[in-house]
Amino acid sequence: MQPTQINGHRADGGYCLIVAQDLPSLYRLGIVGSSQIARMMHQSAVKLGITPRLFAERYDDSAAQAAPEAVFHHPDSLASFAEDCEVLTFEHERLDMGLLQAMEENGALLRPGTKTLRAAFDKLHQRLILRNRGFNVPAFAQVRGPDDLLDFASAYGFPLVLKSVRAAPPGGRGVWIVEGRSQAMRVLAEHGEQELMAEEHQQIIKEIVVIVVRRPGGNSRCYPIAEVSSQDGIAREIRAPADLGNRLAAEARDLAKRLADDLDAVGVLAVEMFLTTEGLVINELAARPHNAGHFTIEGTPTSQFENHVRAVLDLPLGPTWSLAPAAVTVNVLGTIDGVDPAQHLPDALIIEGAHIHLYGKIPRAGRKLGHVTVLSDDMDQARELARRADAALHGRRPL
Amino acid sequence: MQPTQINGHRADGGYCLIVAQDLPSLYRLGIVGSSQIARMMHQSAVKLGITPRLFAERYDDSAAQAAPEAVFHHPDSLASFAEDCEVLTFEHERLDMGLLQAMEENGALLRPGTKTLRAAFDKLHQRLILRNRGFNVPAFAQVRGPDDLLDFASAYGFPLVLKSVRAAPPGGRGVWIVEGRSQAMRVLAEHGEQELMAEEHQQIIKEIVVIVVRRPGGNSRCYPIAEVSSQDGIAREIRAPADLGNRLAAEARDLAKRLADDLDAVGVLAVEMFLTTEGLVINELAARPHNAGHFTIEGTPTSQFENHVRAVLDLPLGPTWSLAPAAVTVNVLGTIDGVDPAQHLPDALIIEGAHIHLYGKIPRAGRKLGHVTVLSDDMDQARELARRADAALHGRRPL
């Protein structure tokens, strides 16, 4: 057991540092990605005595700061990284599916596998699979140019939704609601280099996320359903359980479980749904722990991160029930004035019962820098405290 | 922001690897020590967006495995380590008090400071302070040789307690209950190179630990009192709250708080007490998060680790109330057959509601390799589940 160490410079000029240690862990887990989702996965694995390796982008990424086994990579080195891991899991969807497919064919154990990842990675492919299997999705069409768009608009009218087929980069935008022809052409002119698709605009009553976690054998569990309030396309506040009623909640859970089975999902599958005037419609999938599930850290006996780690290592899943009647999470977002919430930590920690999580990220407008969760017997009280803590982290008096 | 890296070999032949990164943390916290207590402190700091540096002994120590900012040190380098930290805190009591004193005089911010550390470091000094300030301690005397011992025995009789004045090394033994003269002489012959002391043997009804956490200004909070069941001098099972009755519980809490104030403690002060036929007697002090407080991770809104980090950084303390009527922690100890509990993780994770923590340590007999906490409405049920999970981790069927 000697630390091995390789240093070098990446082709793009970035610094590359590899500290690989042969630690006495039975479970050699590799995590692809290094933002806060990977950071919280890492923390959960450490609790179980497992030190995962991270395939990180930068040494100061949120997860790389908190993990000694971080490899600051050249993207091409993923296959060799995988050789040092028994199981590889993923924090995001910005993946080279061709490479992953080849790795899987060569025997790499990807959890989830490419069948699931492809559905999260490519929204057009996802819509096709879902529709073919009888799941409820909005009307959609590929948009290769103005003609496709105008055809779709003449069938479904404006407003309509234009979407990037691939997952947006962190902080990037991938969804535009366009009100008419000229706005549609503008988006197309600006973003036409991406693969785009059009979708029918939904009358959204609620946005919910159903988080299901599934083991390779098929055993799965569902978390309390989360209800999301977004602003400018960014989730601001998450409440659990969602205010849905028993029948709809059961339908949503059933839908998510069937989908997880259908896609052979392993680990967390987060199913974003809209409740519309016409019922539940699937919006998006994420094949990883989801921002809307941060409440599970304090709000359930086993967080989505721990259960994801358990699932991808094929370990028994932990309970997912609610520990409190109401949980509210507020995302702490960077503001244009560049305030660092870490600077205001003392003001936020005063608020009793607010669980403050900061990710160690450099503040930028709109960037998720942390979150606050409050558990309570009462949803309004939880929300009030969580908002107060968020305001304090921004150096503001409560609203 | 470039990673700095220094490699080298320690004088004693051990490998030394320093990866110091200039991360965007406002709070430059250094932790001296690298076992599981440091590991859990580190996890709590990361949650708050803070990446502490560790002054570690070996790269495969429990905390060093989970922390990128680990410095594998030569003991003499503590002062230079401290220069890179704003605040230094401690995981254990095996410290060079002279060096710390000098560092403190040179302006290093030690939390707790040497006044507190000395009381935890030197049990004879501790007894003297406590007696002088009117706290209830057993009769004691320094033992420089057989004469001191026999004098003490003729005054207080056998059995008596012989103790090492300094904290025992991990897995080492520091307390001997001697039944008579010949056994006493044997202990003296074997351990006489250490500073020893004698104490009157107590009729112990219960062993409890009161964990208080205190900020520099004096603000302090007490956790639910823990009751400890030991076997062969090693804590096996911890139950919270202790079965004490209101009057005694209030007395114990009051005592711990007064002691923390008296010693200017900062961070966690764990006060081990015996309930004897003559009331509460102070047994030992630890100026750091304590093994008996692991239940606070799931059992209270703010773990002892997070509150220790908050306190030493002079941040507001979080709530310390109980989240369940009963919490039981069982320590997972290494057995002589060398079984690695990580190997039996799948069997233990099946037990619903058992929170499994493994420390990534190499199994050795008697070594603390992890712990299991169960919360319940009922103490017996919590204990039953925690024991079952511990048995599973050892590859045994439940008792």
Interface residues (C-beta under 8 A of the other chain):
Chain A: M1 Q2 P3 Q5 N7 Y15 L17 V19 Q21 L23 P24 S25 L26 Y27 R39 Q43 V46 K47 L48 G49 I50 T51 Y59 D60 A64 Q65 A66 A67 P68 A70 P301 R310 L315 P316 L317 G318 P319 L323 D340 P341 A342 Q343 L345 P346 L349 I350 E352 G353 H355 I356 H357 L358 Y359 G360 K361 I362 G370
Chain B: M1 Q2 P3 Q5 N7 Y15 L17 V19 Q21 L23 P24 S25 L26 Y27 R39 Q43 V46 K47 L48 G49 I50 T51 Y59 D60 A64 Q65 A66 A67 P68 A70 P301 R310 L315 P316 G318 P319 L323 D340 P341 A342 Q343 L345 P346 L349 I350 E352 G353 H355 I356 H357 L358 Y359 G360 I362 G370
